[in-house]
Amino acid sequence: MILRLLALVGLVTLAGCAANSLDETPEALGDFRLGYNIVQARDVEQGPFSREATKDELTTALADAVEARLGRYDGDGLYHLGIAIGGYVLALPGLPVIYTPKSALIFEVNVYDNATQQRLNAKPHRITAFEGVENIAPIVGSGLVRGKEEQLENLATDGARALENWLIRNAEWFTPEPGQTRVEFDRDALDAQAQAAIAARP
C-alpha cells in the first residue's frame, strides 16, 4: 500500500487548501461528541526515503490532533473512533527540482455509536494525509526545511482535518433522537480504559 502511494506522491503537485483554523466555529455535526479516541500503529509500514518514527510518536501525534479538532464538538451523544495507522513517510532531504520527497500518513477509521454499540461505516474509511499548506517550501520538499516532529505534526493536523470533513459529509449519522438526553462521561477515565484495553491486547 505505502509503496503504491509513494509512486503517486512523487508525481503529485499538492494544491493549497483552506487552513480551516481550530479557532473557527466548527460546522454543525448533530449530537456528535468525541468519546474513545483510540489510535494504534500495530502493523505500520515506513516508506522508503523516510525518517523513522516510533509507534508512540505516530499514535500520540495523530490522537492529539484528532482530540484538538473533534473535541470542539459538544453534542449530547457520544461516538468512539478506532484509528489504525498503516503507513507513513517523513521525507528526507532531497535534491530540489530533481527529487523532492513528500511526506504522507495513511490511516483507517471506524466510527462507533455509544448508544447502539454499532459501527456506523460499512467498512474502514482510509485517509491519506499530506503536509499541504503547512509545508512552506513545497518545491524543495519539507525534508530540507522541517524536522521530523514538525513533519509529523503537520501530517497529523491534515489527517484530523480530513477526518472531520468525512464526518461532516456523513452528518446523518449524528442526527439527535427525539427526547435524547445528554450522555455523561469522564474523559480521563475513558482514556484510561482505552489505553488499558490496548495494552492488554497481544
NULUM-782670 format. One record per residue: residue in three letters; residue number from 1; x, y, z of N, C-alpha, C in turn. Coordinates in nm, 3 decimals. Layout:
# residues N
PT   bavo   sekol       npx       npy       npz      capx      capy      capz       cpx       cpy       cpz
PT    ALA     NUM         X         Y         Z         X         Y         Z         X         Y         Z
...
This chain:
# residues 202
PT   bavo   sekol       npx       npy       npz      capx      capy      capz       cpx       cpy       cpz
PT    MET       1     0.082    -0.120     0.000     0.000     0.000     0.000     0.086     0.125     0.000
PT    ILE       2     0.180     0.134     0.092     0.261     0.254     0.105     0.349     0.275    -0.018
PT    LEU       3     0.395     0.166    -0.079     0.481     0.179    -0.197     0.403     0.235    -0.314
PT    ARG       4     0.277     0.192    -0.330     0.194     0.245    -0.437     0.166     0.394    -0.415
PT    LEU       5     0.145     0.428    -0.289     0.122     0.568    -0.258     0.242     0.653    -0.294
PT    LEU       6     0.361     0.604    -0.261     0.481     0.682    -0.286     0.501     0.709    -0.434
PT    ALA       7     0.466     0.612    -0.518     0.478     0.634    -0.661     0.388     0.749    -0.704
PT    LEU       8     0.270     0.758    -0.642     0.178     0.866    -0.674     0.227     0.998    -0.617
PT    VAL       9     0.275     0.994    -0.492     0.320     1.117    -0.425     0.430     1.185    -0.504
PT    GLY      10     0.519     1.105    -0.564     0.629     1.163    -0.639     0.584     1.241    -0.759
PT    LEU      11     0.460     1.218    -0.806     0.412     1.286    -0.926     0.313     1.397    -0.896
PT    VAL      12     0.265     1.400    -0.773     0.157     1.492    -0.740     0.211     1.628    -0.697
PT    THR      13     0.154     1.733    -0.750     0.181     1.867    -0.701     0.067     1.902    -0.607
PT    LEU      14     0.100     1.926    -0.480    -0.003     1.946    -0.381    -0.070     2.082    -0.401
PT    ALA      15    -0.200     2.080    -0.399    -0.275     2.204    -0.411    -0.303     2.258    -0.272
PT    GLY      16    -0.299     2.390    -0.258    -0.327     2.452    -0.129    -0.475     2.438    -0.096
PT    CYS      17    -0.502     2.425     0.034    -0.640     2.417     0.078    -0.657     2.512     0.196
PT    ALA      18    -0.781     2.542     0.228    -0.808     2.635     0.336    -0.756     2.580     0.467
PT    ALA      19    -0.703     2.668     0.549    -0.642     2.625     0.674    -0.744     2.569     0.770
PT    ASN      20    -0.872     2.618     0.763    -0.977     2.565     0.850    -0.929     2.567     0.994
PT    SER      21    -0.902     2.685     1.045    -0.841     2.704     1.176    -0.926     2.646     1.287
PT    LEU      22    -0.859     2.598     1.390    -0.929     2.547     1.507    -0.998     2.658     1.584
PT    ASP      23    -0.960     2.783     1.557    -1.023     2.896     1.623    -1.160     2.927     1.565
PT    GLU      24    -1.188     2.875     1.445    -1.317     2.900     1.382    -1.424     2.811     1.444
PT    THR      25    -1.548     2.858     1.441    -1.660     2.778     1.491    -1.680     2.658     1.400
PT    PRO      26    -1.681     2.536     1.454    -1.696     2.419     1.368    -1.835     2.409     1.309
PT    GLU      27    -1.845     2.340     1.196    -1.976     2.318     1.136    -2.062     2.232     1.227
PT    ALA      28    -2.193     2.248     1.212    -2.285     2.169     1.292    -2.267     2.020     1.261
PT    LEU      29    -2.266     1.939     1.365    -2.248     1.795     1.346    -2.342     1.718     1.440
PT    GLY      30    -2.468     1.761     1.443    -2.570     1.690     1.518    -2.534     1.672     1.664
PT    ASP      31    -2.549     1.547     1.712    -2.522     1.520     1.853    -2.383     1.462     1.875
PT    PHE      32    -2.291     1.488     1.780    -2.157     1.431     1.792    -2.081     1.491     1.909
PT    ARG      33    -2.021     1.401     1.986    -1.921     1.437     2.087    -1.821     1.323     2.091
PT    LEU      34    -1.695     1.354     2.098    -1.590     1.254     2.089    -1.581     1.173     2.219
PT    GLY      35    -1.588     1.041     2.204    -1.569     0.951     2.317    -1.430     0.892     2.314
PT    TYR      36    -1.420     0.760     2.296    -1.288     0.698     2.279    -1.220     0.754     2.156
PT    ASN      37    -1.092     0.780     2.170    -1.010     0.827     2.058    -0.888     0.734     2.054
PT    ILE      38    -0.910     0.615     2.000    -0.808     0.510     2.005    -0.731     0.508     1.874
PT    VAL      39    -0.601     0.534     1.882    -0.514     0.533     1.765    -0.407     0.427     1.787
PT    GLN      40    -0.393     0.335     1.690    -0.295     0.228     1.700    -0.206     0.225     1.575
PT    ALA      41    -0.088     0.170     1.593     0.007     0.157     1.482     0.072     0.020     1.493
PT    ARG      42    -0.008    -0.084     1.483     0.042    -0.220     1.506     0.127    -0.272     1.390
PT    ASP      43     0.079    -0.253     1.270     0.149    -0.306     1.152     0.186    -0.192     1.058
PT    VAL      44     0.234    -0.085     1.115     0.264     0.034     1.035     0.388     0.010     0.948
PT    GLU      45     0.384     0.062     0.825     0.494     0.045     0.729     0.561     0.178     0.703
PT    GLN      46     0.690     0.182     0.720     0.769     0.302     0.691     0.810     0.299     0.545
PT    GLY      47     0.774     0.405     0.472     0.807     0.411     0.331     0.954     0.441     0.309
PT    PRO      48     1.003     0.419     0.188     1.144     0.449     0.157     1.170     0.600     0.159
PT    PHE      49     1.296     0.636     0.177     1.337     0.776     0.182     1.264     0.851     0.293
PT    SER      50     1.243     0.782     0.406     1.169     0.839     0.517     1.251     0.840     0.645
PT    ARG      51     1.237     0.945     0.722     1.287     0.943     0.858     1.207     0.841     0.939
PT    GLU      52     1.266     0.792     1.045     1.199     0.691     1.126     1.123     0.756     1.241
PT    ALA      53     1.003     0.704     1.266     0.923     0.748     1.380     0.878     0.626     1.458
PT    THR      54     0.873     0.637     1.588     0.827     0.525     1.670     0.675     0.516     1.664
PT    LYS      55     0.624     0.401     1.702     0.478     0.385     1.706     0.416     0.484     1.802
PT    ASP      56     0.482     0.508     1.915     0.428     0.601     2.013     0.425     0.743     1.956
PT    GLU      57     0.528     0.780     1.883     0.530     0.914     1.822     0.416     0.930     1.723
PT    LEU      58     0.393     0.828     1.641     0.287     0.833     1.541     0.149     0.841     1.606
PT    THR      59     0.124     0.752     1.702    -0.010     0.747     1.762    -0.038     0.871     1.846
PT    THR      60     0.061     0.919     1.919     0.040     1.037     2.002     0.011     1.159     1.917
PT    ALA      61     0.087     1.177     1.808     0.066     1.293     1.722    -0.075     1.293     1.663
PT    LEU      62    -0.119     1.178     1.612    -0.250     1.173     1.548    -0.362     1.183     1.651
PT    ALA      63    -0.349     1.116     1.765    -0.452     1.123     1.868    -0.469     1.266     1.919
PT    ASP      64    -0.358     1.336     1.938    -0.365     1.474     1.986    -0.432     1.564     1.883
PT    ALA      65    -0.400     1.543     1.755    -0.459     1.626     1.650    -0.610     1.601     1.638
PT    VAL      66    -0.650     1.475     1.649    -0.793     1.441     1.643    -0.866     1.500     1.762
PT    GLU      67    -0.806     1.490     1.880    -0.867     1.547     2.000    -0.884     1.698     1.986
PT    ALA      68    -0.782     1.766     1.935    -0.788     1.911     1.921    -0.899     1.952     1.825
PT    ARG      69    -0.916     1.877     1.716    -1.014     1.916     1.615    -1.155     1.868     1.648
PT    LEU      70    -1.171     1.744     1.689    -1.305     1.690     1.712    -1.353     1.714     1.854
PT    GLY      71    -1.261     1.747     1.944    -1.302     1.778     2.081    -1.378     1.909     2.091
PT    ARG      72    -1.385     1.986     1.982    -1.460     2.111     1.983    -1.611     2.087     1.979
PT    TYR      73    -1.653     1.970     1.935    -1.796     1.941     1.924    -1.852     1.897     2.059
PT    ASP      74    -1.971     1.946     2.091    -2.026     1.919     2.223    -2.173     1.877     2.215
PT    GLY      75    -2.199     1.778     2.128    -2.334     1.726     2.118    -2.371     1.642     2.240
PT    ASP      76    -2.495     1.601     2.245    -2.542     1.523     2.360    -2.511     1.375     2.347
PT    GLY      77    -2.476     1.331     2.225    -2.443     1.190     2.206    -2.297     1.163     2.238
PT    LEU      78    -2.253     1.041     2.207    -2.115     1.002     2.231    -2.076     0.903     2.122
PT    TYR      79    -1.963     0.931     2.056    -1.918     0.848     1.945    -1.770     0.817     1.962
PT    HIS      80    -1.735     0.692     1.934    -1.599     0.646     1.955    -1.529     0.627     1.821
PT    LEU      81    -1.399     0.657     1.818    -1.318     0.641     1.698    -1.212     0.533     1.720
PT    GLY      82    -1.202     0.443     1.625    -1.094     0.346     1.621    -1.010     0.375     1.499
PT    ILE      83    -0.884     0.413     1.519    -0.797     0.456     1.409    -0.674     0.367     1.403
PT    ALA      84    -0.642     0.318     1.285    -0.526     0.232     1.265    -0.434     0.295     1.162
PT    ILE      85    -0.312     0.329     1.203    -0.214     0.386     1.110    -0.150     0.273     1.031
PT    GLY      86    -0.151     0.286     0.898    -0.099     0.180     0.813     0.038     0.208     0.755
PT    GLY      87     0.071     0.336     0.733     0.199     0.368     0.673     0.229     0.516     0.682
PT    TYR      88     0.356     0.549     0.666     0.395     0.690     0.673     0.524     0.713     0.597
PT    VAL      89     0.543     0.838     0.559     0.670     0.886     0.504     0.697     1.021     0.567
PT    LEU      90     0.809     1.035     0.634     0.857     1.164     0.683     0.979     1.198     0.599
PT    ALA      91     0.957     1.278     0.497     1.052     1.294     0.389     1.192     1.335     0.435
PT    LEU      92     1.290     1.265     0.382     1.429     1.304     0.400     1.462     1.420     0.306
PT    PRO      93     1.569     1.495     0.333     1.610     1.599     0.238     1.639     1.537     0.102
PT    GLY      94     1.593     1.605    -0.003     1.616     1.555    -0.139     1.691     1.658    -0.221
PT    LEU      95     1.692     1.639    -0.350     1.756     1.731    -0.443     1.649     1.818    -0.507
PT    PRO      96     1.652     1.948    -0.482     1.549     2.037    -0.538     1.532     2.015    -0.689
PT    VAL      97     1.405     2.018    -0.731     1.363     2.001    -0.871     1.381     1.857    -0.918
PT    ILE      98     1.500     1.799    -0.898     1.525     1.663    -0.945     1.447     1.562    -0.861
PT    TYR      99     1.458     1.576    -0.730     1.387     1.481    -0.644     1.352     1.550    -0.513
PT    THR     100     1.224     1.567    -0.488     1.179     1.632    -0.365     1.078     1.541    -0.296
PT    PRO     101     1.124     1.454    -0.208     1.033     1.362    -0.141     0.924     1.437    -0.065
PT    LYS     102     0.804     1.381    -0.064     0.691     1.439     0.007     0.655     1.348     0.124
PT    SER     103     0.605     1.409     0.230     0.563     1.334     0.347     0.416     1.293     0.333
PT    ALA     104     0.380     1.181     0.395     0.243     1.132     0.388     0.215     1.044     0.510
PT    LEU     105     0.088     1.035     0.544     0.042     0.950     0.654    -0.086     0.882     0.611
PT    ILE     106    -0.092     0.750     0.621    -0.209     0.673     0.582    -0.270     0.608     0.705
PT    PHE     107    -0.401     0.625     0.722    -0.467     0.557     0.833    -0.612     0.526     0.798
PT    GLU     108    -0.670     0.432     0.871    -0.809     0.393     0.850    -0.889     0.421     0.977
PT    VAL     109    -1.016     0.455     0.958    -1.101     0.499     1.069    -1.231     0.420     1.072
PT    ASN     110    -1.274     0.385     1.193    -1.407     0.333     1.216    -1.474     0.419     1.322
PT    VAL     111    -1.607     0.442     1.305    -1.684     0.524     1.398    -1.791     0.436     1.462
PT    TYR     112    -1.801     0.445     1.594    -1.896     0.364     1.669    -1.990     0.454     1.748
PT    ASP     113    -2.118     0.417     1.749    -2.220     0.488     1.826    -2.226     0.426     1.966
PT    ASN     114    -2.201     0.507     2.067    -2.202     0.456     2.204    -2.339     0.400     2.243
PT    ALA     115    -2.446     0.461     2.191    -2.582     0.421     2.228    -2.616     0.282     2.177
PT    THR     116    -2.574     0.251     2.056    -2.609     0.122     1.995    -2.495     0.022     1.995
PT    GLN     117    -2.372     0.072     2.023    -2.251    -0.011     2.018    -2.227    -0.067     1.878
PT    GLN     118    -2.279     0.002     1.776    -2.265    -0.043     1.638    -2.168     0.047     1.562
PT    ARG     119    -2.096    -0.014     1.466    -2.011     0.065     1.378    -2.099     0.134     1.275
PT    LEU     120    -2.073     0.260     1.249    -2.156     0.338     1.158    -2.113     0.329     1.014
PT    ASN     121    -1.985     0.313     0.986    -1.938     0.300     0.848    -1.928     0.152     0.811
PT    ALA     122    -1.973     0.121     0.690    -1.980    -0.019     0.648    -1.843    -0.084     0.643
PT    LYS     123    -1.742    -0.009     0.605    -1.605    -0.061     0.601    -1.510     0.050     0.644
PT    PRO     124    -1.390     0.015     0.689    -1.298     0.119     0.735    -1.275     0.226     0.628
PT    HIS     125    -1.275     0.350     0.671    -1.253     0.461     0.579    -1.105     0.498     0.580
PT    ARG     126    -1.043     0.497     0.461    -0.900     0.525     0.451    -0.875     0.674     0.422
PT    ILE     127    -0.781     0.729     0.494    -0.742     0.869     0.476    -0.592     0.874     0.447
PT    THR     128    -0.555     0.948     0.344    -0.415     0.974     0.314    -0.390     1.122     0.335
PT    ALA     129    -0.306     1.155     0.431    -0.279     1.295     0.465    -0.144     1.337     0.410
PT    PHE     130    -0.138     1.458     0.358    -0.013     1.519     0.314     0.011     1.644     0.397
PT    GLU     131     0.129     1.703     0.384     0.159     1.820     0.464     0.088     1.945     0.417
PT    GLY     132     0.042     1.948     0.294    -0.041     2.057     0.245     0.020     2.193     0.266
PT    VAL     133    -0.065     2.287     0.307    -0.022     2.426     0.317     0.076     2.450     0.431
PT    GLU     134     0.087     2.352     0.524     0.183     2.370     0.632     0.327     2.355     0.584
PT    ASN     135     0.345     2.293     0.466     0.479     2.280     0.409     0.513     2.410     0.338
PT    ILE     136     0.601     2.490     0.399     0.626     2.624     0.348     0.718     2.625     0.226
PT    ALA     137     0.776     2.510     0.191     0.867     2.506     0.077     0.840     2.382    -0.007
PT    PRO     138     0.724     2.376    -0.075     0.688     2.255    -0.149     0.783     2.222    -0.262
PT    ILE     139     0.851     2.321    -0.317     0.939     2.294    -0.431     1.064     2.219    -0.389
PT    VAL     140     1.116     2.251    -0.270     1.237     2.183    -0.225     1.206     2.064    -0.136
PT    GLY     141     1.081     2.048    -0.094     1.046     1.936    -0.008     1.064     1.970     0.139
PT    SER     142     0.973     1.920     0.222     0.976     1.956     0.363     1.098     1.900     0.436
PT    GLY     143     1.161     1.796     0.380     1.278     1.737     0.445     1.393     1.835     0.459
PT    LEU     144     1.397     1.937     0.372     1.504     2.035     0.378     1.476     2.146     0.478
PT    VAL     145     1.352     2.169     0.510     1.317     2.286     0.591     1.250     2.251     0.723
PT    ARG     146     1.213     2.125     0.742     1.142     2.088     0.863     1.203     1.963     0.927
PT    GLY     147     1.198     1.960     1.060     1.241     1.841     1.131     1.131     1.737     1.135
PT    LYS     148     1.164     1.620     1.186     1.069     1.509     1.190     0.943     1.546     1.269
PT    GLU     149     0.962     1.611     1.384     0.848     1.643     1.469     0.751     1.737     1.399
PT    GLU     150     0.804     1.836     1.329     0.718     1.929     1.256     0.645     1.859     1.142
PT    GLN     151     0.716     1.774     1.071     0.651     1.700     0.962     0.535     1.616     1.015
PT    LEU     152     0.560     1.544     1.124     0.457     1.457     1.179     0.339     1.536     1.232
PT    GLU     153     0.368     1.648     1.297     0.259     1.733     1.347     0.173     1.784     1.232
PT    ASN     154     0.236     1.826     1.123     0.162     1.876     1.008     0.077     1.766     0.944
PT    LEU     155     0.133     1.647     0.932     0.057     1.535     0.876    -0.063     1.501     0.963
PT    ALA     156    -0.040     1.497     1.094    -0.149     1.465     1.186    -0.259     1.570     1.179
PT    THR     157    -0.219     1.697     1.169    -0.316     1.805     1.159    -0.399     1.792     1.032
PT    ASP     158    -0.332     1.762     0.920    -0.402     1.746     0.793    -0.494     1.623     0.798
PT    GLY     159    -0.447     1.516     0.860    -0.528     1.395     0.872    -0.652     1.417     0.957
PT    ALA     160    -0.637     1.489     1.068    -0.752     1.518     1.154    -0.854     1.605     1.082
PT    ARG     161    -0.804     1.700     1.001    -0.894     1.785     0.923    -0.971     1.702     0.821
PT    ALA     162    -0.903     1.609     0.755    -0.970     1.522     0.658    -1.073     1.433     0.726
PT    LEU     163    -1.041     1.386     0.846    -1.135     1.305     0.922    -1.259     1.385     0.957
PT    GLU     164    -1.241     1.508     1.003    -1.355     1.593     1.035    -1.443     1.615     0.912
PT    ASN     165    -1.381     1.641     0.797    -1.459     1.664     0.675    -1.538     1.540     0.636
PT    TRP     166    -1.480     1.422     0.657    -1.552     1.298     0.627    -1.673     1.283     0.719
PT    LEU     167    -1.657     1.313     0.846    -1.770     1.306     0.938    -1.879     1.404     0.899
PT    ILE     168    -1.840     1.524     0.858    -1.938     1.624     0.816    -2.015     1.576     0.693
PT    ARG     169    -1.946     1.507     0.602    -2.015     1.454     0.483    -2.114     1.344     0.521
PT    ASN     170    -2.099     1.287     0.638    -2.190     1.182     0.685    -2.265     1.228     0.810
PT    ALA     171    -2.305     1.354     0.810    -2.368     1.413     0.928    -2.497     1.343     0.969
PT    GLU     172    -2.559     1.270     0.875    -2.683     1.200     0.910    -2.662     1.094     1.018
PT    TRP     173    -2.536     1.049     1.035    -2.508     0.954     1.143    -2.534     1.014     1.280
PT    PHE     174    -2.529     1.145     1.288    -2.531     1.212     1.418    -2.658     1.292     1.441
PT    THR     175    -2.768     1.250     1.378    -2.896     1.315     1.396    -2.951     1.282     1.535
PT    PRO     176    -2.980     1.382     1.617    -3.030     1.354     1.752    -3.164     1.280     1.749
PT    GLU     177    -3.181     1.189     1.842    -3.308     1.119     1.856    -3.405     1.205     1.937
PT    PRO     178    -3.537     1.196     1.906    -3.635     1.273     1.983    -3.626     1.237     2.132
PT    GLY     179    -3.623     1.337     2.216    -3.619     1.313     2.359    -3.485     1.266     2.411
PT    GLN     180    -3.382     1.276     2.328    -3.249     1.228     2.367    -3.195     1.308     2.485
PT    THR     181    -3.136     1.238     2.581    -3.072     1.304     2.694    -2.921     1.300     2.677
PT    ARG     182    -2.853     1.391     2.740    -2.708     1.402     2.726    -2.638     1.283     2.791
PT    VAL     183    -2.543     1.226     2.717    -2.463     1.115     2.769    -2.348     1.173     2.849
PT    GLU     184    -2.341     1.140     2.976    -2.234     1.189     3.062    -2.119     1.089     3.063
PT    PHE     185    -1.997     1.139     3.069    -1.881     1.051     3.077    -1.764     1.127     3.135
PT    ASP     186    -1.669     1.051     3.187    -1.547     1.108     3.244    -1.436     1.089     3.143
PT    ARG     187    -1.385     1.199     3.085    -1.284     1.190     2.980    -1.159     1.117     3.026
PT    ASP     188    -1.109     1.150     3.145    -0.986     1.086     3.194    -1.006     0.937     3.214
PT    ALA     189    -1.121     0.900     3.270    -1.149     0.758     3.293    -1.164     0.684     3.161
PT    LEU     190    -1.226     0.749     3.063    -1.246     0.687     2.933    -1.113     0.662     2.864
PT    ASP     191    -1.024     0.762     2.869    -0.893     0.747     2.807    -0.812     0.638     2.875
PT    ALA     192    -0.823     0.629     3.008    -0.750     0.525     3.082    -0.800     0.386     3.044
PT    GLN     193    -0.931     0.373     3.027    -0.987     0.243     2.987    -0.940     0.205     2.847
PT    ALA     194    -0.935     0.304     2.758    -0.891     0.277     2.622    -0.746     0.231     2.619
PT    GLN     195    -0.659     0.298     2.693    -0.518     0.262     2.697    -0.497     0.125     2.760
PT    ALA     196    -0.577     0.093     2.862    -0.567    -0.038     2.926    -0.608    -0.148     2.830
PT    ALA     197    -0.713    -0.121     2.751    -0.759    -0.221     2.654    -0.654    -0.245     2.546
PT    ILE     198    -0.588    -0.138     2.502    -0.483    -0.152     2.401    -0.367    -0.230     2.456
PT    ALA     199    -0.326    -0.198     2.579    -0.211    -0.266     2.640    -0.238    -0.413     2.665
PT    ALA     200    -0.365    -0.449     2.684    -0.399    -0.588     2.716    -0.400    -0.677     2.592
PT    ARG     201    -0.407    -0.617     2.473    -0.410    -0.696     2.351    -0.273    -0.755     2.324
PT    PRO     202    -0.269    -0.881     2.275    -0.140    -0.943     2.245    -0.068    -0.875     2.129
